[in-house]
Amino acid sequence: IQNKTRALLLEAAAEEFAREGFKGANINRISKNAGFAKGTIYNYFESKRVLMLALIDEIAAGHKEFMSKQVHQKENPVRRLELFFEAGFAWVTGNLAQGLVLFTTLNGPDREFKVRMYEAYLPMFELVSQDILATGIEQGVFRQVEPVSTAALIMNIYLGTGSQVNERGEQWLPPSQVSDFCLQSLRG
């Protein structure tokens, strides 16, 4: 029951932080919106900052797990890159609050949150650099590029285009257009 309570609090926190931002978020409102008494959150998180750090970890882990499952459905590195963008855009659409927290944190002023986000998203960088790029280079499908810096560019393209959603989670660009752009560069 403790894990379920913690999960409900994190879910309510994502909604609150997405709606109000970190500064405007209210701990008691998060507890109430999760279905618990005022202050319950302090049984699981010692402060709003600790809650936000835990939420960053939770978002990154769920995001990476979802993306990895999709990408690993195929062996072909071209298809893996396409699936990376398809899955990424689908994740944002299906997790609007978490996506908004991700994008506002990355673009926000809090250095500790940005560093935590970077650390929490390292497995996603590894997914792109190793499971997509290095594999594609090895197979001769992609030209010789430096996988780590190219993965950083791809992540920036994903995060930039993925953040462009309306309130219903509809993307500004289709994932196929974004993956085609990246593939043209990789095939050079």
Backbone as a chain_set.jsonl record, in Angstrom:
{"seq": "IQNKTRALLLEAAAEEFAREGFKGANINRISKNAGFAKGTIYNYFESKRVLMLALIDEIAAGHKEFMSKQVHQKENPVRRLELFFEAGFAWVTGNLAQGLVLFTTLNGPDREFKVRMYEAYLPMFELVSQDILATGIEQGVFRQVEPVSTAALIMNIYLGTGSQVNERGEQWLPPSQVSDFCLQSLRG", "coords": {"N": [[0.826, -1.203, 0.0], [2.071, 1.171, 0.586], [3.705, 1.723, -1.652], [1.729, 2.154, -3.565], [0.447, 4.414, -2.539], [2.575, 6.236, -2.653], [2.931, 6.292, -5.45], [0.479, 7.41, -6.248], [0.72, 9.928, -5.076], [2.918, 10.932, -6.506], [1.821, 11.007, -9.053], [-0.222, 12.91, -8.708], [1.424, 15.032, -8.063], [2.773, 15.444, -10.49], [0.673, 16.425, -12.066], [0.073, 18.775, -10.63], [2.55, 20.216, -10.678], [2.785, 20.508, -13.427], [0.626, 22.131, -13.992], [0.904, 24.357, -12.24], [3.599, 24.965, -12.06], [6.858, 24.692, -10.491], [7.34, 26.565, -8.386], [4.755, 27.573, -7.874], [3.356, 25.342, -7.111], [1.519, 23.467, -4.675], [1.974, 21.706, -1.772], [0.029, 20.654, 0.021], [-2.242, 20.679, -1.583], [-1.479, 18.827, -3.483], [-1.409, 16.465, -1.917], [-4.151, 16.331, -1.222], [-5.352, 16.165, -3.803], [-4.418, 13.698, -4.522], [-5.946, 12.144, -3.006], [-5.606, 12.025, -0.278], [-5.059, 13.009, 3.182], [-4.266, 16.368, 4.187], [-0.858, 17.136, 4.232], [0.01, 14.498, 4.141], [1.867, 13.885, 2.259], [4.347, 14.447, 3.347], [5.039, 12.182, 4.701], [6.267, 10.663, 2.848], [7.946, 12.222, 1.298], [10.359, 14.561, 2.125], [10.299, 17.264, 1.498], [9.101, 19.785, -0.823], [10.978, 20.102, -2.815], [12.429, 17.674, -2.69], [10.373, 15.988, -3.432], [9.996, 16.871, -6.09], [12.46, 16.1, -7.216], [12.257, 13.327, -6.945], [10.075, 12.946, -8.615], [11.155, 13.682, -11.09], [12.976, 11.557, -11.436], [11.146, 9.441, -11.559], [9.59, 10.106, -13.834], [11.571, 10.041, -15.853], [12.413, 7.335, -15.727], [10.04, 5.903, -16.392], [9.54, 6.959, -18.926], [11.848, 6.239, -20.371], [11.663, 3.431, -20.186], [9.281, 2.934, -21.62], [10.025, 3.924, -24.164], [12.223, 2.289, -24.771], [11.083, -0.286, -24.915], [9.552, 0.02, -27.234], [11.464, 0.712, -29.215], [13.135, -1.538, -29.205], [11.643, -3.456, -30.46], [12.285, -3.886, -33.041], [15.029, -4.864, -35.142], [16.358, -3.501, -37.128], [18.263, -0.598, -37.52], [17.389, 1.79, -38.758], [14.611, 1.572, -38.66], [14.422, 1.47, -35.904], [15.158, 4.084, -35.188], [13.043, 5.497, -36.315], [10.961, 4.417, -34.77], [11.753, 5.386, -32.308], [11.121, 8.144, -32.429], [8.359, 7.951, -33.025], [7.412, 6.557, -30.749], [8.268, 8.318, -28.768], [6.767, 10.661, -29.279], [4.236, 9.591, -28.92], [4.405, 8.919, -26.222], [4.549, 11.457, -25.006], [2.025, 12.466, -25.747], [0.375, 10.654, -24.393], [1.089, 11.135, -21.787], [0.723, 13.799, -20.748], [0.973, 15.621, -18.524], [3.357, 14.74, -17.275], [5.1, 15.081, -19.424], [4.984, 17.868, -19.745], [6.105, 18.675, -17.311], [8.678, 17.624, -17.694], [9.601, 19.155, -19.961], [9.357, 21.823, -19.056], [11.047, 21.766, -16.873], [13.539, 21.214, -18.036], [13.897, 23.576, -19.429], [13.794, 25.414, -17.452], [14.921, 27.521, -14.652], [16.19, 26.209, -12.523], [19.066, 24.803, -11.506], [19.803, 22.436, -10.116], [17.625, 20.747, -10.633], [17.853, 20.522, -13.412], [20.334, 19.22, -13.649], [19.714, 16.818, -12.378], [17.773, 15.898, -14.14], [19.318, 15.521, -16.435], [21.047, 13.459, -15.515], [19.135, 11.476, -14.948], [18.178, 10.955, -17.462], [20.266, 9.802, -18.829], [20.248, 6.97, -19.475], [18.482, 7.034, -21.662], [19.93, 8.492, -23.547], [21.945, 6.618, -23.941], [20.461, 4.552, -25.083], [19.84, 5.708, -27.582], [22.45, 6.305, -28.575], [23.865, 3.838, -28.477], [22.089, 1.599, -29.079], [20.801, 2.394, -31.346], [22.318, 4.289, -33.024], [25.149, 3.396, -32.931], [24.795, 0.729, -33.651], [23.674, 1.067, -36.215], [25.814, 2.314, -37.537], [27.759, 0.339, -37.365], [26.544, -1.631, -38.96], [26.712, -0.413, -41.379], [24.631, 1.103, -42.273], [24.269, 3.69, -41.416], [26.241, 6.622, -41.865], [29.664, 7.214, -40.836], [29.607, 8.58, -37.785], [30.05, 10.372, -34.713], [28.811, 8.632, -32.12], [27.906, 9.465, -29.479], [27.81, 12.348, -29.342], [26.138, 12.744, -31.514], [23.868, 11.418, -30.646], [23.163, 13.186, -28.614], [22.401, 15.389, -30.148], [20.189, 14.276, -31.497], [18.531, 13.738, -29.303], [18.061, 16.371, -28.489], [16.656, 17.313, -30.712], [14.43, 15.626, -30.539], [13.386, 16.363, -27.973], [12.906, 19.069, -28.409], [11.057, 19.123, -30.597], [9.17, 17.38, -29.587], [8.155, 18.79, -27.462], [6.401, 20.526, -28.534], [3.358, 20.619, -28.343], [-0.239, 20.721, -28.301], [-2.967, 21.408, -25.974], [-4.337, 19.006, -26.08], [-2.453, 17.203, -26.616], [-1.615, 16.935, -29.193], [0.759, 16.807, -31.755], [2.959, 19.211, -33.237], [4.584, 18.663, -35.426], [4.636, 15.722, -37.448], [5.866, 12.519, -36.3], [7.151, 11.058, -38.304], [8.147, 12.954, -40.097], [10.107, 14.19, -38.564], [11.827, 12.044, -37.954], [12.586, 11.371, -40.576], [14.074, 13.628, -41.286], [16.275, 13.381, -39.519], [17.256, 10.89, -40.379], [18.054, 11.461, -43.012], [20.273, 13.033, -42.509], [21.903, 11.187, -41.183], [22.372, 9.284, -43.089], [23.668, 10.663, -45.018]], "CA": [[0.0, 0.0, 0.0], [2.968, 2.322, 0.601], [4.107, 2.02, -3.024], [0.56, 2.699, -4.257], [0.28, 5.778, -2.034], [3.667, 7.021, -3.236], [2.634, 6.453, -6.871], [-0.625, 8.371, -6.36], [1.262, 11.25, -4.75], [3.746, 11.366, -7.637], [0.901, 11.33, -10.16], [-0.839, 14.198, -8.38], [2.492, 16.034, -8.142], [2.992, 15.747, -11.908], [-0.438, 17.296, -12.483], [0.229, 20.072, -9.956], [3.726, 20.906, -11.218], [2.487, 20.848, -14.825], [-0.359, 23.215, -13.996], [1.295, 25.521, -11.441], [5.042, 25.169, -11.999], [7.416, 24.28, -9.193], [7.127, 27.601, -7.357], [3.34, 27.722, -7.554], [2.776, 24.072, -6.641], [1.195, 23.438, -3.255], [2.103, 20.351, -1.221], [-1.252, 20.202, 0.577], [-3.149, 20.437, -2.709], [-1.042, 17.561, -4.065], [-1.924, 15.398, -1.033], [-5.613, 16.295, -1.364], [-5.689, 15.67, -5.14], [-4.082, 12.27, -4.564], [-6.963, 11.465, -2.213], [-5.108, 11.848, 1.083], [-5.159, 14.154, 4.079], [-3.255, 17.414, 4.11], [0.401, 16.794, 4.889], [0.374, 13.092, 3.934], [3.038, 13.838, 1.377], [5.569, 14.492, 4.155], [5.375, 10.808, 5.121], [6.979, 10.036, 1.735], [8.92, 13.165, 0.75], [10.604, 15.531, 3.199], [10.066, 18.639, 1.061], [8.627, 19.913, -2.198], [12.165, 19.89, -3.658], [12.681, 16.223, -2.717], [9.278, 15.451, -4.244], [10.288, 17.163, -7.492], [13.577, 15.249, -7.627], [11.704, 11.974, -7.1], [9.221, 12.972, -9.805], [12.059, 13.66, -12.248], [13.448, 10.174, -11.568], [9.991, 8.623, -11.957], [9.264, 10.429, -15.225], [12.648, 9.542, -16.716], [12.392, 5.863, -15.742], [8.879, 5.465, -17.166], [9.744, 7.416, -20.296], [12.88, 5.387, -20.979], [11.121, 2.069, -20.299], [8.33, 2.945, -22.728], [10.77, 4.104, -25.406], [13.069, 1.119, -24.993], [10.226, -1.384, -25.376], [9.157, 0.274, -28.618], [12.656, 0.684, -30.069], [13.69, -2.892, -29.279], [10.768, -4.347, -31.223], [12.891, -4.092, -34.358], [16.491, -4.951, -35.181], [16.851, -2.553, -38.112], [18.506, 0.691, -36.874], [16.542, 2.824, -39.364], [13.278, 1.422, -38.057], [14.549, 1.824, -34.491], [15.119, 5.541, -35.071], [11.649, 5.887, -36.576], [10.186, 4.048, -33.583], [12.144, 6.294, -31.227], [10.295, 9.353, -32.535], [6.946, 7.568, -32.895], [7.16, 6.239, -29.339], [8.453, 9.532, -27.979], [5.613, 11.534, -29.44], [3.114, 8.898, -28.281], [4.575, 9.035, -24.768], [4.165, 12.816, -24.622], [0.578, 12.557, -25.888], [-0.255, 9.85, -23.342], [1.571, 11.559, -20.461], [0.845, 15.249, -20.931], [1.489, 16.3, -17.327], [4.762, 14.381, -17.121], [5.812, 15.74, -20.512], [5.094, 19.291, -19.436], [7.107, 18.788, -16.24], [9.97, 17.385, -18.339], [10.0, 20.262, -20.82], [9.542, 23.06, -18.278], [12.235, 21.588, -16.032], [14.718, 21.366, -18.893], [14.017, 24.975, -19.835], [13.65, 26.259, -16.275], [16.134, 28.111, -14.087], [16.753, 25.468, -11.393], [20.22, 23.997, -11.941], [19.751, 21.103, -9.506], [16.638, 19.968, -11.374], [18.418, 20.24, -14.734], [21.378, 18.197, -13.481], [19.015, 15.567, -12.078], [17.138, 15.485, -15.385], [20.397, 14.999, -17.281], [21.461, 12.158, -14.968], [18.035, 10.52, -15.071], [17.975, 10.652, -18.877], [21.436, 9.147, -19.422], [19.882, 5.719, -20.156], [17.852, 7.337, -22.957], [21.053, 8.811, -24.434], [22.601, 5.346, -24.262], [19.57, 3.869, -26.018], [20.032, 6.308, -28.905], [23.833, 6.203, -29.06], [24.32, 2.46, -28.633], [21.137, 0.67, -29.679], [20.364, 2.882, -32.656], [23.406, 4.843, -33.839], [26.322, 2.518, -33.048], [24.347, -0.432, -34.422], [23.541, 1.49, -37.608], [27.161, 2.564, -38.073], [28.36, -0.997, -37.472], [25.921, -2.331, -40.082], [26.918, 0.358, -42.594], [23.378, 1.769, -42.634], [24.521, 5.102, -41.152], [27.624, 7.024, -42.1], [30.483, 7.298, -39.623], [29.41, 9.763, -36.947], [30.381, 10.112, -33.32], [27.492, 8.283, -31.585], [27.461, 10.172, -28.272], [27.394, 13.718, -29.664], [24.99, 12.651, -32.424], [22.727, 11.087, -29.788], [22.769, 14.434, -27.948], [21.664, 16.172, -31.144], [18.894, 13.623, -31.714], [17.72, 13.988, -28.105], [17.621, 17.769, -28.543], [15.609, 17.39, -31.734], [13.249, 14.981, -29.963], [12.825, 17.173, -26.891], [12.394, 20.312, -28.984], [9.825, 18.897, -31.364], [8.205, 16.719, -28.699], [7.555, 19.767, -26.548], [5.453, 21.351, -29.28], [2.042, 19.964, -28.342], [-1.335, 21.528, -27.778], [-3.532, 20.884, -24.723], [-4.823, 17.636, -26.308], [-1.29, 16.362, -26.864], [-1.359, 16.806, -30.628], [2.086, 17.293, -32.112], [3.114, 20.216, -34.272], [5.136, 17.935, -36.566], [4.471, 14.27, -37.305], [7.144, 11.864, -36.002], [7.806, 10.614, -39.541], [8.889, 14.086, -40.665], [11.278, 14.409, -37.718], [12.764, 10.924, -38.155], [13.125, 11.504, -41.936], [15.109, 14.666, -41.223], [17.446, 12.773, -38.869], [17.785, 9.818, -41.241], [18.778, 12.08, -44.129], [21.581, 13.444, -41.982], [22.697, 10.004, -40.828], [22.728, 8.531, -44.296], [24.532, 11.612, -45.701]], "C": [[0.869, 1.265, 0.0], [3.393, 2.718, -0.812], [2.957, 2.643, -3.813], [0.318, 4.15, -3.831], [1.34, 6.695, -2.649], [3.39, 7.302, -4.717], [1.51, 7.471, -7.082], [-0.157, 9.795, -6.061], [2.113, 11.794, -5.903], [2.88, 11.753, -8.839], [0.234, 12.683, -9.927], [0.191, 15.324, -8.45], [2.76, 16.423, -9.588], [1.913, 16.702, -12.412], [-0.272, 18.7, -11.903], [1.405, 20.867, -10.523], [3.494, 21.315, -12.672], [1.574, 22.066, -14.893], [0.193, 24.497, -13.362], [2.785, 25.863, -11.495], [5.559, 24.794, -10.621], [7.098, 25.297, -8.105], [5.667, 27.685, -6.927], [2.677, 26.467, -7.007], [2.593, 24.095, -5.126], [1.168, 21.99, -2.763], [0.765, 19.827, -0.697], [-2.269, 19.902, -0.52], [-2.781, 19.112, -3.396], [-1.574, 16.395, -3.233], [-3.423, 15.222, -1.217], [-6.016, 15.709, -2.719], [-5.336, 14.195, -5.326], [-5.068, 11.456, -3.735], [-6.562, 11.245, -0.763], [-5.262, 13.132, 1.887], [-3.999, 15.121, 3.847], [-1.996, 16.957, 4.856], [0.85, 15.355, 4.711], [1.671, 12.971, 3.14], [4.345, 13.806, 2.165], [5.937, 13.133, 4.745], [6.23, 10.109, 4.068], [8.102, 10.909, 1.175], [9.116, 14.286, 1.766], [10.362, 16.981, 2.811], [9.543, 18.632, -0.381], [9.783, 19.658, -3.166], [12.468, 18.398, -3.785], [11.603, 15.527, -3.547], [9.556, 15.674, -5.728], [11.429, 16.293, -8.009], [13.107, 13.809, -7.835], [10.827, 11.891, -8.346], [10.065, 12.947, -11.08], [12.547, 12.236, -12.494], [12.344, 9.262, -12.093], [9.632, 8.852, -13.434], [10.3, 9.832, -16.161], [12.616, 8.022, -16.828], [11.231, 5.341, -16.58], [9.01, 5.799, -18.639], [10.731, 6.497, -21.011], [12.362, 3.96, -21.168], [10.167, 1.963, -21.484], [9.07, 3.006, -24.062], [11.582, 2.857, -25.75], [12.258, -0.066, -25.51], [9.851, -1.215, -26.842], [10.344, 0.094, -29.561], [13.169, -0.741, -30.254], [12.771, -3.906, -29.959], [11.381, -4.707, -32.57], [14.405, -4.135, -34.235], [17.097, -3.883, -36.087], [17.037, -1.172, -37.468], [17.69, 1.843, -37.468], [15.156, 2.765, -38.736], [13.309, 1.775, -36.575], [14.49, 3.342, -34.299], [13.705, 6.056, -35.33], [10.774, 5.595, -35.356], [10.511, 4.939, -32.39], [11.265, 7.543, -31.258], [8.807, 9.033, -32.411], [6.584, 7.328, -31.435], [7.274, 7.489, -28.473], [7.264, 10.464, -28.065], [4.372, 10.906, -28.803], [3.198, 9.009, -26.764], [4.127, 10.415, -24.3], [2.644, 12.961, -24.674], [-0.143, 11.813, -24.757], [0.106, 10.254, -21.932], [1.785, 13.07, -20.467], [1.438, 15.96, -19.715], [2.979, 16.015, -17.143], [5.618, 15.049, -18.204], [6.008, 17.215, -20.236], [6.116, 19.525, -18.326], [8.507, 18.614, -16.829], [10.437, 18.623, -19.094], [10.219, 21.553, -20.027], [10.756, 22.95, -17.362], [13.503, 21.789, -16.852], [14.957, 22.819, -19.277], [13.93, 25.949, -18.664], [14.984, 26.703, -15.696], [16.848, 27.254, -13.031], [17.844, 24.503, -11.853], [20.177, 22.577, -11.372], [18.761, 20.205, -10.251], [17.172, 19.591, -12.756], [19.479, 19.147, -14.66], [20.729, 16.847, -13.219], [18.364, 15.007, -13.338], [18.185, 14.871, -16.315], [20.817, 13.606, -16.806], [20.385, 11.097, -15.173], [17.813, 10.093, -16.521], [19.201, 10.047, -19.563], [21.096, 7.806, -20.075], [19.21, 5.938, -21.513], [18.925, 7.71, -23.972], [21.757, 7.532, -24.874], [21.768, 4.528, -25.241], [19.804, 4.395, -27.433], [21.449, 6.049, -29.412], [24.261, 4.766, -29.331], [23.362, 1.595, -29.452], [20.617, 1.115, -31.04], [21.58, 3.288, -33.493], [24.583, 3.895, -34.02], [25.979, 1.274, -33.862], [24.247, -0.088, -35.901], [24.875, 1.755, -38.277], [27.859, 1.232, -38.33], [27.837, -1.745, -38.693], [26.114, -1.59, -41.413], [25.669, 1.064, -43.091], [23.511, 3.283, -42.452], [25.981, 5.399, -41.457], [28.362, 7.106, -40.764], [30.236, 8.644, -38.936], [29.828, 9.389, -35.537], [29.052, 9.871, -32.597], [27.019, 9.112, -30.394], [27.002, 11.591, -28.595], [26.203, 13.721, -30.621], [23.728, 12.279, -31.649], [22.234, 12.33, -29.056], [21.976, 15.319, -28.902], [20.263, 15.588, -31.375], [17.971, 13.837, -30.517], [17.208, 15.426, -28.094], [16.528, 17.967, -29.579], [14.314, 16.782, -31.189], [12.595, 15.871, -28.908], [12.248, 18.485, -27.417], [11.096, 20.127, -29.736], [8.753, 18.241, -30.506], [7.5, 17.679, -27.77], [6.485, 20.619, -27.228], [4.114, 20.632, -29.42], [0.988, 20.947, -27.853], [-1.913, 20.85, -26.53], [-4.106, 19.47, -24.863], [-3.668, 16.668, -26.606], [-0.983, 16.153, -28.334], [-0.046, 17.495, -30.971], [2.037, 18.306, -33.246], [3.634, 19.581, -35.553], [4.863, 16.445, -36.387], [5.839, 13.617, -37.05], [7.882, 11.417, -37.263], [8.632, 11.735, -40.172], [10.177, 14.332, -39.875], [12.292, 13.284, -37.925], [13.366, 10.974, -39.563], [14.256, 12.532, -41.981], [16.396, 14.083, -40.628], [18.081, 11.706, -39.757], [18.529, 10.382, -42.432], [20.169, 12.508, -43.695], [22.483, 12.242, -41.706], [23.149, 9.216, -42.049], [23.692, 9.318, -45.175], [25.106, 11.111, -46.926]], "O": [[0.459, 2.303, -0.519], [3.439, 3.904, -1.14], [3.169, 3.542, -4.626], [0.02, 5.006, -4.664], [1.031, 7.795, -3.107], [3.592, 8.423, -5.185], [1.583, 8.297, -7.992], [-0.586, 10.748, -6.712], [2.033, 12.977, -6.233], [3.18, 12.714, -9.548], [0.139, 13.501, -10.842], [-0.133, 16.442, -8.852], [2.953, 17.602, -9.887], [2.212, 17.675, -13.104], [-0.457, 19.694, -12.606], [1.271, 22.056, -10.815], [3.966, 22.369, -13.096], [1.74, 22.928, -15.757], [-0.024, 25.592, -13.881], [3.193, 26.927, -11.029], [4.777, 24.602, -9.689], [6.639, 24.929, -7.023], [5.377, 27.849, -5.742], [1.558, 26.525, -6.496], [3.403, 24.666, -4.394], [0.423, 21.159, -3.284], [0.412, 18.675, -0.948], [-3.066, 18.973, -0.393], [-3.659, 18.369, -3.835], [-2.128, 15.443, -3.783], [-3.911, 14.1, -1.352], [-6.907, 14.862, -2.791], [-5.896, 13.525, -6.193], [-5.034, 10.226, -3.754], [-7.114, 10.374, -0.091], [-5.555, 14.196, 1.342], [-2.922, 14.747, 3.383], [-2.076, 16.454, 5.977], [1.969, 15.015, 5.093], [2.461, 12.05, 3.349], [5.331, 13.218, 1.72], [7.051, 12.962, 5.24], [6.849, 9.084, 4.351], [9.088, 10.398, 0.643], [8.144, 14.892, 2.217], [10.232, 17.841, 3.681], [9.55, 17.603, -1.057], [9.583, 19.06, -4.223], [12.736, 17.916, -4.886], [11.894, 14.582, -4.28], [9.37, 14.764, -6.535], [11.364, 15.799, -9.134], [13.515, 13.151, -8.792], [10.838, 10.882, -9.05], [9.717, 12.262, -12.042], [12.534, 11.761, -13.63], [12.577, 8.419, -12.96], [9.401, 7.901, -14.18], [9.95, 9.189, -17.15], [12.776, 7.481, -17.922], [11.414, 4.435, -17.393], [8.631, 5.004, -19.499], [10.471, 6.037, -22.123], [12.604, 3.349, -22.209], [10.239, 1.011, -22.261], [8.78, 2.236, -24.978], [11.612, 2.431, -26.904], [12.687, -0.767, -26.427], [9.832, -2.183, -27.602], [10.242, -0.591, -30.578], [13.592, -1.108, -31.35], [13.097, -5.091, -30.022], [11.026, -5.723, -33.167], [14.987, -3.522, -33.341], [18.21, -3.416, -35.849], [16.08, -0.622, -36.923], [17.336, 2.778, -36.749], [14.601, 3.787, -38.331], [12.339, 2.316, -36.044], [13.853, 3.83, -33.365], [13.232, 6.954, -34.633], [9.951, 6.42, -34.96], [9.644, 5.214, -31.56], [10.726, 7.952, -30.229], [8.072, 9.772, -31.756], [5.574, 7.833, -30.945], [6.477, 7.694, -27.558], [6.805, 10.995, -27.054], [3.552, 11.61, -28.215], [2.178, 9.175, -26.094], [3.407, 10.531, -23.308], [2.041, 13.514, -23.754], [-1.149, 12.292, -24.233], [-0.501, 9.773, -20.975], [2.891, 13.553, -20.222], [2.314, 16.812, -19.865], [3.767, 16.925, -16.887], [6.721, 15.521, -17.93], [7.089, 17.754, -20.472], [6.903, 20.469, -18.395], [9.418, 19.373, -16.498], [11.557, 19.088, -18.885], [11.164, 22.293, -20.298], [11.423, 23.951, -17.103], [14.434, 22.461, -16.408], [16.104, 23.241, -19.433], [13.986, 27.164, -18.856], [16.045, 26.314, -16.184], [17.992, 27.542, -12.68], [17.561, 23.503, -12.513], [20.484, 21.619, -12.081], [19.039, 19.026, -10.472], [16.966, 18.468, -13.218], [19.518, 18.253, -15.506], [21.153, 15.836, -13.781], [18.394, 13.801, -13.579], [17.953, 13.818, -16.909], [20.927, 12.682, -17.611], [20.686, 9.958, -15.528], [17.317, 8.996, -16.779], [19.168, 9.804, -20.769], [21.617, 7.524, -21.154], [19.356, 5.113, -22.415], [18.852, 7.299, -25.13], [22.12, 7.384, -26.041], [22.316, 3.882, -26.134], [19.949, 3.613, -28.372], [21.631, 5.622, -30.552], [24.951, 4.504, -30.316], [23.776, 0.936, -30.405], [20.064, 0.316, -31.795], [21.839, 2.703, -34.545], [24.977, 3.617, -35.152], [26.786, 0.82, -34.673], [24.687, -0.864, -36.75], [25.049, 1.455, -39.458], [28.47, 1.028, -39.379], [28.601, -2.419, -39.384], [25.717, -2.097, -42.461], [25.65, 1.57, -44.213], [22.948, 4.063, -43.22], [26.845, 4.533, -41.323], [27.746, 7.071, -39.699], [30.611, 9.699, -39.447], [29.945, 8.207, -35.213], [28.247, 10.794, -32.469], [25.833, 9.43, -30.309], [25.921, 12.0, -28.171], [25.351, 14.606, -30.546], [22.642, 12.767, -31.959], [21.028, 12.516, -28.892], [20.985, 15.932, -28.502], [19.278, 16.324, -31.439], [16.778, 14.088, -30.685], [16.058, 15.675, -27.732], [15.576, 18.711, -29.345], [13.235, 17.35, -31.356], [11.387, 16.104, -28.95], [11.222, 18.958, -26.928], [10.143, 20.881, -29.54], [7.564, 18.512, -30.676], [6.377, 17.42, -27.335], [5.751, 21.348, -26.562], [3.786, 20.104, -30.483], [1.278, 21.876, -27.099], [-1.394, 19.826, -26.086], [-4.336, 18.804, -23.854], [-3.882, 15.475, -26.819], [-0.179, 15.289, -28.685], [0.221, 18.615, -30.536], [1.162, 18.246, -34.11], [3.178, 19.921, -36.645], [4.864, 15.96, -35.255], [6.857, 14.111, -37.533], [9.113, 11.402, -37.283], [9.704, 11.481, -40.721], [11.215, 14.645, -40.457], [13.487, 13.546, -38.058], [14.542, 10.652, -39.732], [15.272, 12.318, -42.642], [17.48, 14.277, -41.179], [19.305, 11.634, -39.869], [19.553, 9.825, -42.827], [21.133, 12.356, -44.445], [23.685, 12.286, -41.967], [24.191, 8.561, -42.028], [24.436, 8.744, -45.971], [25.855, 11.824, -47.594]]}, "num_chains": 1, "name": "protein.A"}
